[in-house]
Amino acid sequence: MLATTGLRRGEALGLRWADLDLDGSRASIRQTVIALKHTPLLGTPKTVKGRRTVTLDAGTVAALHEHRKRQAAERLLMGAGWTDLDLVFCHVDGTMLHPERFTRGFSDAVHRLGLPPIRLDDLRHGWATLALQAGVHPKVVQEASGTPTSASHWTPTAT
């Protein structure tokens, strides 16, 4: 999802099945998973632009259909032990994934597979770069990624 949509980590982890319209190839970003004092919590996107709808390509839709089937099988196996938060990406018992552990797991997988070093957030940036190279208008990329306009963009302070 991160590599094909430009979603932030917390946006993907907070995605619910109810937020997806797989027939319409769309995902609505309505909540995020954040870590507060090392505890995962549901929150809302940081900005108004963070609440948005993103388009899903056919490959992502197909992968989500397959993921849903696997998750349904896990849910049956868990029975009463399933925590129903309706999350697309969760532990096998339905509970929230911890954002920091998710990032660490990604880095471990990259290393284990012998891939060139890449940060989880680089998937988001890579998506934006590829979209721009494919001729997608910069404003469309900006809106899809939920990036604030330059006037409200964070600026570092002098130290």
C-alpha positions in Angstrom: 0.0 0.0 0.0 2.7 2.4 0.9 4.6 1.9 -2.4 1.5 2.1 -4.6 -0.5 4.9 -2.9 1.8 7.3 -1.2 0.1 6.6 2.2 2.0 7.4 5.4 2.7 4.5 7.7 0.0 5.5 10.3 -2.5 6.0 7.6 -2.0 2.5 6.2 -2.1 1.0 9.7 -5.3 2.9 10.5 -7.1 1.8 7.3 -10.3 0.0 7.9 -12.1 -2.3 5.5 -15.0 0.1 5.7 -12.7 2.8 4.3 -12.1 0.8 1.2 -14.2 0.8 -2.0 -12.5 -2.0 -3.9 -15.0 -2.0 -6.7 -14.4 1.7 -7.1 -10.6 1.4 -6.5 -10.6 3.9 -3.7 -9.4 4.2 -0.1 -10.6 6.9 2.2 -8.1 8.1 4.8 -10.1 8.7 8.0 -7.9 7.5 10.9 -4.3 6.8 11.7 -2.4 4.6 14.1 0.0 6.6 16.3 2.3 5.6 19.2 1.9 7.5 22.4 4.4 6.5 25.1 5.0 3.4 23.1 1.3 2.4 23.0 -0.5 2.2 19.7 -3.6 4.4 19.5 -6.1 5.3 16.9 -6.0 9.0 15.9 -7.1 11.3 13.2 -5.0 12.6 10.3 -2.8 15.6 11.4 -4.2 18.0 8.8 -7.4 18.6 6.9 -5.6 17.6 3.7 -4.7 14.3 5.5 -8.4 13.3 5.3 -8.7 12.3 1.7 -9.5 9.7 -0.8 -6.8 8.0 -2.8 -7.0 6.0 -6.0 -5.9 2.3 -5.9 -4.4 0.7 -9.0 -5.6 -2.7 -10.2 -2.6 -4.6 -8.7 -3.2 -3.1 -5.2 -7.0 -3.9 -5.4 -6.1 -7.5 -6.3 -3.6 -7.8 -3.5 -6.2 -6.4 -1.0 -8.8 -8.9 -2.2 -6.2 -11.7 -1.5 -5.2 -10.1 1.8 -8.9 -10.0 2.9 -9.3 -13.7 2.2 -6.2 -14.6 4.3 -7.4 -12.3 7.1 -10.9 -13.9 7.0 -9.3 -17.3 7.5 -7.2 -16.0 10.4 -10.3 -14.5 11.9 -12.1 -17.9 11.8 -9.1 -19.6 13.4 -9.0 -17.0 16.2 -12.8 -17.3 16.9 -13.7 -15.5 20.1 -10.0 -14.3 20.4 -10.5 -11.9 17.4 -10.6 -8.2 18.2 -12.8 -6.6 15.6 -11.4 -3.2 14.9 -12.1 -3.7 11.1 -8.4 -2.9 10.4 -7.0 -3.9 7.0 -3.5 -4.4 8.5 -3.4 -5.9 12.0 -2.0 -8.7 14.1 -3.5 -12.2 13.5 -5.9 -11.5 16.4 -7.2 -8.2 14.9 -5.3 -5.9 17.2 -3.4 -2.8 16.0 0.1 -3.1 14.7 2.6 -0.9 16.6 3.9 1.7 14.2 7.5 1.6 15.4 7.6 -2.2 15.4 6.1 -2.2 11.9 9.0 0.1 10.7 11.5 -2.1 12.5 10.0 -5.2 10.9 10.2 -3.6 7.4 13.9 -2.8 8.0 14.6 -6.3 9.2 12.8 -7.8 6.1 14.8 -5.6 3.7 18.1 -6.7 5.4 17.0 -10.4 5.5 16.2 -10.4 1.8 19.5 -8.8 0.9 17.8 -5.7 -0.6 19.5 -2.3 -0.9 18.9 -0.3 2.3 15.6 1.6 2.1 13.5 3.3 4.8 9.8 2.6 5.1 9.1 6.3 4.3 11.1 6.0 1.1 8.2 3.9 -0.3 6.0 7.0 0.0 8.6 9.2 -1.6 9.3 6.7 -4.3 5.6 6.6 -5.2 5.5 10.4 -5.6 8.7 10.4 -7.7 7.4 7.6 -10.0 4.0 9.4 -10.3 5.6 12.6 -11.3 7.9 10.8 -13.8 4.8 9.1 -15.3 3.4 12.6 -16.0 0.9 12.9 -13.1 0.4 16.6 -12.4 2.3 17.7 -9.3 -0.9 19.1 -7.7 -2.6 15.6 -8.1 0.5 14.0 -6.4 0.4 16.6 -3.7 -3.3 16.0 -3.0 -3.1 12.2 -3.2 -0.2 12.2 -0.7 -2.0 14.6 1.7 1.0 16.9 1.6 0.2 20.5 2.8 0.6 23.4 0.4 4.0 25.2 0.5 2.4 28.1 2.5 1.6 25.8 5.4 4.5 23.4 5.0 6.8 22.9 7.9 10.0 25.0 7.9 13.0 24.3 10.1 14.0 26.9 12.6 17.5 28.2 12.8 19.5 26.8 15.8 
